[in-house]
Structures are given as structure tokens and as C-alpha cells.
Amino acid sequence: MQKVAGTRAFATVGSKLFPPLDRAVNRLTGGRVVLSAGLVPSLVLTSTGRQTGQRRETPLATLPVEGGFLVVGSNFGKEHHPAWTANLIANPDAAVTFKGERIPVRARLLDDEEKEQVWPQLLRIWPTYDRYVERSGRNLRVFKLERGPQSS
């Protein structure tokens, strides 16, 4: 599956198909299920739209770590950063739903040195990230979503 996930065709079709499907299943199961979790640990991020101020739900692959979660702005290897990354930069207070639990978080964009330290761990859960970097030509944004008391 990861070989297919690294293709341009998957980026086109998968980016339109899987996020809405993940959101729907997540809502129907009260946050307990994200279909993508069958392939890679997954969560649903609820952030605030930087232009609209509206809540945005985004299913994402994640690496649970001490004190929170790591997420990568891969956008399926497309040329542009995903909108949710700009939303987190503009308003880092957010929430995640992970295994049925809603958790308030504060997003922190990792610098290049921090990213270099966690990149091998991220590749262990989703080796396709390296293909996304090559295809997109971007420095993929990596965030740590740190557990916190704020609400979103």
C-alpha cells in the first residue's frame, strides 16, 4: 500500500477520497475509528481556519510521542503545503481526537534540527514521506502537537 501511496495518481485520488471518508467514519464512531489507522497511527486534528475562523477537521497520520503527537504536512506529496499547517502557524491552539479521546493541544512547528532528529522515527511509520519530499520539492512541515489545558 505504501508503494501505491507514493504515486501521483494516489495523491490526486487519495487526497480527495480518504480525508472525507475518515472524517465521516470518525464522526459516526464518536471519534473511536479513523480508517487510515489500519495503515498508520492516525488522529483527527481540529484547528481554526486562519481566514474563516471556522473549525476544520483534518485526518492525519501521527506518531504518538511523550507529551503529544508528531504530524507531517505532506499533503500527499503535492507541491503546496496543506492548509492545516498554515492554520496551525496562525493559531496553534487546537484539539485532536485519538482513539476516541478528545485532547486539547498546542502546535509547535519543529525547526530543522528537531525535525532531523525525529525524521527516522516518522519514516518507520510511513516510509513514503521521503518520496513525498522528492516529488513535492518542499521541506515538509513537521509539528509537535503538545498536550495542553486549552480548549478548541
MARVO-217082 format. One record per atom (N, C-alpha, C): residue in three letters; residue number from 1; atom name; x, y, z. Coordinates in nm, 2 decimals, padded with zeros to 4 digits. Example, Ala and Ser with C-alpha at 12.3 -4.5 7.8 and 13.67 -1.06 7.14 Angstrom:
> code	pos	site	x	y	z
> ala	1	N	01.32	-00.57	00.78;
> ala	1	CA	01.23	-00.45	00.78;
> ala	1	C	01.32	-00.33	00.78;
> ser	2	N	01.28	-00.22	00.71;
> ser	2	CA	01.37	-00.11	00.71;
> ser	2	C	01.29	00.00	00.79;
END
This chain:
> code	pos	site	x	y	z
> met	1	N	00.08	-00.12	00.00;
> met	1	CA	00.00	00.00	00.00;
> met	1	C	00.09	00.13	00.00;
> gln	2	N	00.20	00.12	00.07;
> gln	2	CA	00.28	00.24	00.08;
> gln	2	C	00.34	00.27	-00.05;
> lys	3	N	00.37	00.17	-00.14;
> lys	3	CA	00.42	00.19	-00.27;
> lys	3	C	00.32	00.27	-00.35;
> val	4	N	00.20	00.23	-00.35;
> val	4	CA	00.09	00.30	-00.42;
> val	4	C	00.07	00.44	-00.36;
> ala	5	N	00.08	00.45	-00.23;
> ala	5	CA	00.05	00.58	-00.17;
> ala	5	C	00.16	00.69	-00.21;
> gly	6	N	00.27	00.65	-00.26;
> gly	6	CA	00.37	00.74	-00.31;
> gly	6	C	00.36	00.79	-00.45;
> thr	7	N	00.25	00.74	-00.52;
> thr	7	CA	00.24	00.77	-00.66;
> thr	7	C	00.16	00.90	-00.68;
> arg	8	N	00.18	00.97	-00.79;
> arg	8	CA	00.10	01.09	-00.82;
> arg	8	C	-00.05	01.06	-00.83;
> ala	9	N	-00.08	00.94	-00.89;
> ala	9	CA	-00.23	00.91	-00.90;
> ala	9	C	-00.29	00.90	-00.77;
> phe	10	N	-00.22	00.84	-00.67;
> phe	10	CA	-00.28	00.83	-00.54;
> phe	10	C	-00.29	00.97	-00.48;
> ala	11	N	-00.20	01.05	-00.50;
> ala	11	CA	-00.21	01.19	-00.44;
> ala	11	C	-00.33	01.26	-00.50;
> thr	12	N	-00.36	01.24	-00.62;
> thr	12	CA	-00.48	01.30	-00.68;
> thr	12	C	-00.61	01.24	-00.63;
> val	13	N	-00.62	01.11	-00.63;
> val	13	CA	-00.74	01.04	-00.59;
> val	13	C	-00.75	01.03	-00.44;
> gly	14	N	-00.65	00.99	-00.38;
> gly	14	CA	-00.65	00.96	-00.23;
> gly	14	C	-00.67	01.09	-00.15;
> ser	15	N	-00.62	01.20	-00.20;
> ser	15	CA	-00.64	01.33	-00.12;
> ser	15	C	-00.78	01.38	-00.13;
> lys	16	N	-00.86	01.33	-00.23;
> lys	16	CA	-01.00	01.37	-00.24;
> lys	16	C	-01.09	01.27	-00.17;
> leu	17	N	-01.05	01.14	-00.17;
> leu	17	CA	-01.13	01.03	-00.12;
> leu	17	C	-01.11	01.01	00.03;
> phe	18	N	-00.99	00.99	00.07;
> phe	18	CA	-00.97	00.94	00.21;
> phe	18	C	-01.00	01.04	00.32;
> pro	19	N	-00.96	01.17	00.31;
> pro	19	CA	-00.99	01.26	00.42;
> pro	19	C	-01.15	01.27	00.45;
> pro	20	N	-01.23	01.29	00.35;
> pro	20	CA	-01.37	01.29	00.38;
> pro	20	C	-01.43	01.16	00.44;
> leu	21	N	-01.38	01.05	00.39;
> leu	21	CA	-01.42	00.92	00.44;
> leu	21	C	-01.37	00.90	00.58;
> asp	22	N	-01.25	00.94	00.61;
> asp	22	CA	-01.20	00.93	00.75;
> asp	22	C	-01.28	01.02	00.84;
> arg	23	N	-01.32	01.14	00.80;
> arg	23	CA	-01.40	01.23	00.88;
> arg	23	C	-01.53	01.17	00.91;
> ala	24	N	-01.60	01.12	00.81;
> ala	24	CA	-01.73	01.06	00.83;
> ala	24	C	-01.73	00.94	00.92;
> val	25	N	-01.64	00.85	00.90;
> val	25	CA	-01.63	00.73	00.99;
> val	25	C	-01.59	00.78	01.13;
> asn	26	N	-01.51	00.88	01.15;
> asn	26	CA	-01.47	00.93	01.28;
> asn	26	C	-01.59	00.98	01.35;
> arg	27	N	-01.67	01.06	01.28;
> arg	27	CA	-01.79	01.12	01.34;
> arg	27	C	-01.89	01.01	01.38;
> leu	28	N	-01.91	00.92	01.29;
> leu	28	CA	-02.01	00.81	01.31;
> leu	28	C	-01.97	00.72	01.43;
> thr	29	N	-01.84	00.71	01.46;
> thr	29	CA	-01.80	00.62	01.57;
> thr	29	C	-01.76	00.70	01.70;
> gly	30	N	-01.80	00.82	01.70;
> gly	30	CA	-01.77	00.91	01.82;
> gly	30	C	-01.63	00.93	01.84;
> gly	31	N	-01.55	00.93	01.73;
> gly	31	CA	-01.41	00.96	01.74;
> gly	31	C	-01.32	00.83	01.77;
> arg	32	N	-01.38	00.72	01.77;
> arg	32	CA	-01.31	00.60	01.81;
> arg	32	C	-01.23	00.54	01.69;
> val	33	N	-01.28	00.56	01.56;
> val	33	CA	-01.22	00.50	01.45;
> val	33	C	-01.18	00.60	01.34;
> val	34	N	-01.06	00.58	01.29;
> val	34	CA	-01.02	00.65	01.17;
> val	34	C	-00.97	00.54	01.08;
> leu	35	N	-01.03	00.53	00.96;
> leu	35	CA	-01.00	00.42	00.87;
> leu	35	C	-00.85	00.41	00.84;
> ser	36	N	-00.78	00.53	00.82;
> ser	36	CA	-00.64	00.53	00.79;
> ser	36	C	-00.55	00.46	00.90;
> ala	37	N	-00.61	00.45	01.02;
> ala	37	CA	-00.54	00.38	01.13;
> ala	37	C	-00.51	00.24	01.10;
> gly	38	N	-00.57	00.18	01.00;
> gly	38	CA	-00.54	00.04	00.96;
> gly	38	C	-00.41	00.03	00.90;
> leu	39	N	-00.35	00.15	00.85;
> leu	39	CA	-00.22	00.15	00.78;
> leu	39	C	-00.12	00.22	00.87;
> val	40	N	-00.16	00.32	00.94;
> val	40	CA	-00.06	00.40	01.01;
> val	40	C	-00.14	00.47	01.13;
> pro	41	N	-00.07	00.49	01.25;
> pro	41	CA	-00.14	00.55	01.36;
> pro	41	C	-00.20	00.69	01.31;
> ser	42	N	-00.33	00.71	01.34;
> ser	42	CA	-00.40	00.83	01.29;
> ser	42	C	-00.48	00.90	01.39;
> leu	43	N	-00.50	01.03	01.37;
> leu	43	CA	-00.58	01.11	01.46;
> leu	43	C	-00.66	01.21	01.37;
> val	44	N	-00.76	01.28	01.43;
> val	44	CA	-00.83	01.39	01.36;
> val	44	C	-00.79	01.52	01.43;
> leu	45	N	-00.73	01.61	01.36;
> leu	45	CA	-00.69	01.74	01.41;
> leu	45	C	-00.81	01.84	01.39;
> thr	46	N	-00.85	01.91	01.49;
> thr	46	CA	-00.95	02.02	01.48;
> thr	46	C	-00.87	02.15	01.50;
> ser	47	N	-00.86	02.22	01.40;
> ser	47	CA	-00.79	02.35	01.40;
> ser	47	C	-00.88	02.46	01.36;
> thr	48	N	-00.84	02.59	01.37;
> thr	48	CA	-00.92	02.70	01.34;
> thr	48	C	-00.87	02.76	01.20;
> gly	49	N	-00.95	02.77	01.11;
> gly	49	CA	-00.92	02.83	00.98;
> gly	49	C	-00.86	02.97	01.00;
> arg	50	N	-00.75	02.99	00.94;
> arg	50	CA	-00.68	03.12	00.96;
> arg	50	C	-00.76	03.24	00.89;
> gln	51	N	-00.83	03.21	00.78;
> gln	51	CA	-00.90	03.31	00.71;
> gln	51	C	-01.05	03.32	00.76;
> thr	52	N	-01.11	03.20	00.78;
> thr	52	CA	-01.25	03.19	00.81;
> thr	52	C	-01.28	03.20	00.96;
> gly	53	N	-01.19	03.15	01.04;
> gly	53	CA	-01.22	03.14	01.18;
> gly	53	C	-01.30	03.01	01.21;
> gln	54	N	-01.33	02.93	01.11;
> gln	54	CA	-01.42	02.82	01.13;
> gln	54	C	-01.33	02.70	01.17;
> arg	55	N	-01.40	02.60	01.24;
> arg	55	CA	-01.33	02.48	01.28;
> arg	55	C	-01.31	02.39	01.16;
> arg	56	N	-01.19	02.33	01.15;
> arg	56	CA	-01.15	02.25	01.04;
> arg	56	C	-01.11	02.11	01.10;
> glu	57	N	-01.16	02.00	01.05;
> glu	57	CA	-01.12	01.87	01.09;
> glu	57	C	-01.04	01.81	00.98;
> thr	58	N	-00.92	01.76	01.02;
> thr	58	CA	-00.83	01.70	00.92;
> thr	58	C	-00.78	01.57	00.98;
> pro	59	N	-00.81	01.46	00.91;
> pro	59	CA	-00.75	01.33	00.95;
> pro	59	C	-00.60	01.33	00.91;
> leu	60	N	-00.51	01.28	01.00;
> leu	60	CA	-00.37	01.28	00.98;
> leu	60	C	-00.30	01.16	01.03;
> ala	61	N	-00.20	01.11	00.96;
> ala	61	CA	-00.11	01.01	01.02;
> ala	61	C	-00.04	01.08	01.14;
> thr	62	N	-00.01	01.00	01.24;
> thr	62	CA	00.06	01.06	01.35;
> thr	62	C	00.16	00.96	01.41;
> leu	63	N	00.25	01.02	01.48;
> leu	63	CA	00.34	00.94	01.57;
> leu	63	C	00.32	00.98	01.71;
> pro	64	N	00.25	00.90	01.79;
> pro	64	CA	00.24	00.94	01.93;
> pro	64	C	00.38	00.94	02.00;
> val	65	N	00.41	01.05	02.07;
> val	65	CA	00.53	01.07	02.14;
> val	65	C	00.50	01.12	02.28;
> glu	66	N	00.61	01.12	02.37;
> glu	66	CA	00.59	01.17	02.50;
> glu	66	C	00.54	01.31	02.50;
> gly	67	N	00.42	01.33	02.56;
> gly	67	CA	00.36	01.46	02.58;
> gly	67	C	00.28	01.50	02.46;
> gly	68	N	00.26	01.42	02.36;
> gly	68	CA	00.18	01.46	02.24;
> gly	68	C	00.19	01.37	02.12;
> phe	69	N	00.19	01.44	02.01;
> phe	69	CA	00.19	01.37	01.88;
> phe	69	C	00.27	01.45	01.78;
> leu	70	N	00.34	01.37	01.69;
> leu	70	CA	00.40	01.44	01.57;
> leu	70	C	00.32	01.42	01.45;
> val	71	N	00.30	01.52	01.37;
> val	71	CA	00.23	01.51	01.24;
> val	71	C	00.31	01.58	01.13;
> val	72	N	00.30	01.53	01.01;
> val	72	CA	00.38	01.58	00.90;
> val	72	C	00.28	01.65	00.79;
> gly	73	N	00.32	01.76	00.75;
> gly	73	CA	00.24	01.83	00.64;
> gly	73	C	00.28	01.78	00.51;
> ser	74	N	00.25	01.66	00.48;
> ser	74	CA	00.29	01.60	00.35;
> ser	74	C	00.20	01.64	00.23;
> asn	75	N	00.07	01.65	00.26;
> asn	75	CA	-00.02	01.69	00.15;
> asn	75	C	-00.01	01.58	00.04;
> phe	76	N	00.01	01.46	00.07;
> phe	76	CA	00.02	01.35	-00.03;
> phe	76	C	00.13	01.37	-00.13;
> gly	77	N	00.23	01.45	-00.09;
> gly	77	CA	00.34	01.48	-00.18;
> gly	77	C	00.31	01.59	-00.29;
> lys	78	N	00.21	01.66	-00.27;
> lys	78	CA	00.17	01.77	-00.36;
> lys	78	C	00.27	01.89	-00.34;
> glu	79	N	00.27	01.98	-00.44;
> glu	79	CA	00.36	02.09	-00.45;
> glu	79	C	00.35	02.19	-00.33;
> his	80	N	00.22	02.21	-00.28;
> his	80	CA	00.20	02.31	-00.18;
> his	80	C	00.18	02.25	-00.04;
> his	81	N	00.21	02.33	00.06;
> his	81	CA	00.18	02.29	00.20;
> his	81	C	00.03	02.27	00.22;
> pro	82	N	-00.01	02.18	00.30;
> pro	82	CA	-00.15	02.17	00.32;
> pro	82	C	-00.20	02.29	00.41;
> ala	83	N	-00.33	02.32	00.39;
> ala	83	CA	-00.39	02.44	00.45;
> ala	83	C	-00.38	02.43	00.61;
> trp	84	N	-00.40	02.30	00.66;
> trp	84	CA	-00.40	02.29	00.80;
> trp	84	C	-00.27	02.33	00.87;
> thr	85	N	-00.16	02.33	00.79;
> thr	85	CA	-00.03	02.37	00.85;
> thr	85	C	-00.03	02.52	00.87;
> ala	86	N	-00.08	02.59	00.77;
> ala	86	CA	-00.09	02.74	00.78;
> ala	86	C	-00.18	02.78	00.89;
> asn	87	N	-00.29	02.70	00.91;
> asn	87	CA	-00.39	02.73	01.02;
> asn	87	C	-00.32	02.71	01.15;
> leu	88	N	-00.24	02.61	01.17;
> leu	88	CA	-00.17	02.59	01.30;
> leu	88	C	-00.06	02.70	01.32;
> ile	89	N	00.00	02.74	01.22;
> ile	89	CA	00.10	02.85	01.24;
> ile	89	C	00.03	02.98	01.28;
> ala	90	N	-00.09	03.01	01.22;
> ala	90	CA	-00.16	03.13	01.26;
> ala	90	C	-00.23	03.11	01.40;
> asn	91	N	-00.27	02.99	01.43;
> asn	91	CA	-00.34	02.97	01.56;
> asn	91	C	-00.31	02.83	01.61;
> pro	92	N	-00.20	02.82	01.69;
> pro	92	CA	-00.15	02.69	01.74;
> pro	92	C	-00.24	02.61	01.83;
> asp	93	N	-00.34	02.68	01.89;
> asp	93	CA	-00.43	02.61	01.98;
> asp	93	C	-00.53	02.53	01.90;
> ala	94	N	-00.53	02.40	01.93;
> ala	94	CA	-00.62	02.31	01.85;
> ala	94	C	-00.66	02.19	01.95;
> ala	95	N	-00.72	02.09	01.88;
> ala	95	CA	-00.75	01.97	01.96;
> ala	95	C	-00.73	01.85	01.86;
> val	96	N	-00.71	01.73	01.92;
> val	96	CA	-00.70	01.61	01.84;
> val	96	C	-00.80	01.51	01.90;
> thr	97	N	-00.85	01.42	01.81;
> thr	97	CA	-00.93	01.31	01.86;
> thr	97	C	-00.84	01.19	01.82;
> phe	98	N	-00.80	01.11	01.93;
> phe	98	CA	-00.72	01.00	01.91;
> phe	98	C	-00.77	00.88	01.99;
> lys	99	N	-00.81	00.78	01.92;
> lys	99	CA	-00.87	00.66	01.98;
> lys	99	C	-00.98	00.69	02.07;
> gly	100	N	-01.07	00.78	02.02;
> gly	100	CA	-01.19	00.82	02.09;
> gly	100	C	-01.18	00.92	02.20;
> glu	101	N	-01.06	00.97	02.22;
> glu	101	CA	-01.03	01.07	02.33;
> glu	101	C	-01.01	01.21	02.26;
> arg	102	N	-01.08	01.31	02.30;
> arg	102	CA	-01.05	01.45	02.25;
> arg	102	C	-00.95	01.51	02.34;
> ile	103	N	-00.84	01.56	02.29;
> ile	103	CA	-00.73	01.61	02.36;
> ile	103	C	-00.69	01.75	02.32;
> pro	104	N	-00.70	01.85	02.40;
> pro	104	CA	-00.65	01.98	02.37;
> pro	104	C	-00.50	01.98	02.34;
> val	105	N	-00.46	02.05	02.24;
> val	105	CA	-00.31	02.06	02.21;
> val	105	C	-00.27	02.20	02.17;
> arg	106	N	-00.14	02.22	02.17;
> arg	106	CA	-00.08	02.34	02.12;
> arg	106	C	00.02	02.29	02.02;
> ala	107	N	00.02	02.34	01.90;
> ala	107	CA	00.11	02.30	01.79;
> ala	107	C	00.23	02.38	01.80;
> arg	108	N	00.34	02.31	01.77;
> arg	108	CA	00.48	02.38	01.76;
> arg	108	C	00.54	02.32	01.64;
> leu	109	N	00.58	02.41	01.54;
> leu	109	CA	00.65	02.38	01.42;
> leu	109	C	00.79	02.35	01.46;
> leu	110	N	00.84	02.23	01.43;
> leu	110	CA	00.98	02.19	01.46;
> leu	110	C	01.07	02.26	01.37;
> asp	111	N	01.19	02.30	01.42;
> asp	111	CA	01.29	02.36	01.34;
> asp	111	C	01.37	02.24	01.27;
> asp	112	N	01.46	02.28	01.18;
> asp	112	CA	01.52	02.18	01.10;
> asp	112	C	01.60	02.07	01.18;
> glu	113	N	01.66	02.12	01.29;
> glu	113	CA	01.74	02.03	01.38;
> glu	113	C	01.65	01.93	01.45;
> glu	114	N	01.54	01.98	01.50;
> glu	114	CA	01.44	01.90	01.57;
> glu	114	C	01.38	01.79	01.47;
> lys	115	N	01.35	01.84	01.36;
> lys	115	CA	01.29	01.76	01.25;
> lys	115	C	01.39	01.65	01.21;
> glu	116	N	01.51	01.68	01.20;
> glu	116	CA	01.62	01.58	01.16;
> glu	116	C	01.62	01.47	01.27;
> gln	117	N	01.60	01.51	01.39;
> gln	117	CA	01.61	01.41	01.50;
> gln	117	C	01.49	01.31	01.50;
> val	118	N	01.37	01.36	01.46;
> val	118	CA	01.25	01.27	01.46;
> val	118	C	01.22	01.21	01.33;
> trp	119	N	01.29	01.26	01.22;
> trp	119	CA	01.25	01.21	01.08;
> trp	119	C	01.27	01.05	01.07;
> pro	120	N	01.37	00.99	01.12;
> pro	120	CA	01.38	00.85	01.11;
> pro	120	C	01.27	00.77	01.18;
> gln	121	N	01.22	00.83	01.29;
> gln	121	CA	01.10	00.77	01.36;
> gln	121	C	00.98	00.78	01.27;
> leu	122	N	00.96	00.90	01.21;
> leu	122	CA	00.85	00.92	01.12;
> leu	122	C	00.85	00.83	01.00;
> leu	123	N	00.97	00.80	00.94;
> leu	123	CA	00.99	00.71	00.83;
> leu	123	C	00.95	00.57	00.87;
> arg	124	N	00.97	00.53	00.99;
> arg	124	CA	00.94	00.40	01.03;
> arg	124	C	00.79	00.37	01.03;
> ile	125	N	00.71	00.48	01.06;
> ile	125	CA	00.56	00.46	01.05;
> ile	125	C	00.51	00.48	00.91;
> trp	126	N	00.58	00.56	00.83;
> trp	126	CA	00.53	00.59	00.69;
> trp	126	C	00.65	00.62	00.60;
> pro	127	N	00.72	00.52	00.55;
> pro	127	CA	00.84	00.54	00.46;
> pro	127	C	00.82	00.63	00.34;
> thr	128	N	00.69	00.64	00.30;
> thr	128	CA	00.66	00.72	00.18;
> thr	128	C	00.69	00.87	00.20;
> tyr	129	N	00.71	00.92	00.32;
> tyr	129	CA	00.74	01.06	00.34;
> tyr	129	C	00.86	01.10	00.26;
> asp	130	N	00.96	01.02	00.25;
> asp	130	CA	01.08	01.06	00.17;
> asp	130	C	01.04	01.08	00.02;
> arg	131	N	00.95	00.99	-00.03;
> arg	131	CA	00.90	01.01	-00.17;
> arg	131	C	00.82	01.14	-00.19;
> tyr	132	N	00.75	01.17	-00.08;
> tyr	132	CA	00.67	01.30	-00.09;
> tyr	132	C	00.77	01.42	-00.09;
> val	133	N	00.88	01.41	-00.02;
> val	133	CA	00.97	01.52	-00.02;
> val	133	C	01.03	01.54	-00.16;
> glu	134	N	01.07	01.42	-00.22;
> glu	134	CA	01.13	01.42	-00.36;
> glu	134	C	01.03	01.48	-00.46;
> arg	135	N	00.91	01.43	-00.45;
> arg	135	CA	00.81	01.47	-00.56;
> arg	135	C	00.77	01.61	-00.54;
> ser	136	N	00.75	01.66	-00.41;
> ser	136	CA	00.70	01.79	-00.39;
> ser	136	C	00.80	01.90	-00.40;
> gly	137	N	00.93	01.86	-00.38;
> gly	137	CA	01.03	01.97	-00.38;
> gly	137	C	01.02	02.06	-00.25;
> arg	138	N	00.94	02.02	-00.16;
> arg	138	CA	00.92	02.10	-00.04;
> arg	138	C	01.00	02.05	00.08;
> asn	139	N	01.03	02.14	00.18;
> asn	139	CA	01.07	02.10	00.31;
> asn	139	C	00.94	02.07	00.39;
> leu	140	N	00.90	01.95	00.41;
> leu	140	CA	00.77	01.92	00.47;
> leu	140	C	00.77	01.97	00.61;
> arg	141	N	00.66	02.04	00.65;
> arg	141	CA	00.65	02.09	00.78;
> arg	141	C	00.62	01.97	00.88;
> val	142	N	00.69	01.97	00.99;
> val	142	CA	00.66	01.87	01.10;
> val	142	C	00.62	01.95	01.22;
> phe	143	N	00.51	01.91	01.28;
> phe	143	CA	00.46	01.98	01.41;
> phe	143	C	00.46	01.88	01.52;
> lys	144	N	00.49	01.93	01.64;
> lys	144	CA	00.46	01.85	01.76;
> lys	144	C	00.33	01.91	01.82;
> leu	145	N	00.23	01.83	01.84;
> leu	145	CA	00.11	01.87	01.90;
> leu	145	C	00.12	01.83	02.05;
> glu	146	N	00.15	01.94	02.13;
> glu	146	CA	00.17	01.91	02.27;
> glu	146	C	00.04	01.92	02.35;
> arg	147	N	00.02	01.82	02.43;
> arg	147	CA	-00.10	01.82	02.52;
> arg	147	C	-00.10	01.94	02.60;
> gly	148	N	-00.22	02.00	02.62;
> gly	148	CA	-00.23	02.12	02.70;
> gly	148	C	-00.37	02.14	02.75;
> pro	149	N	-00.39	02.24	02.84;
> pro	149	CA	-00.52	02.26	02.90;
> pro	149	C	-00.61	02.34	02.82;
> gln	150	N	-00.57	02.41	02.71;
> gln	150	CA	-00.65	02.50	02.63;
> gln	150	C	-00.76	02.41	02.57;
> ser	151	N	-00.87	02.48	02.52;
> ser	151	CA	-00.98	02.41	02.46;
> ser	151	C	-00.99	02.46	02.32;
> ser	152	N	-01.04	02.38	02.23;
> ser	152	CA	-01.06	02.42	02.09;
> ser	152	C	-01.19	02.36	02.04;
END
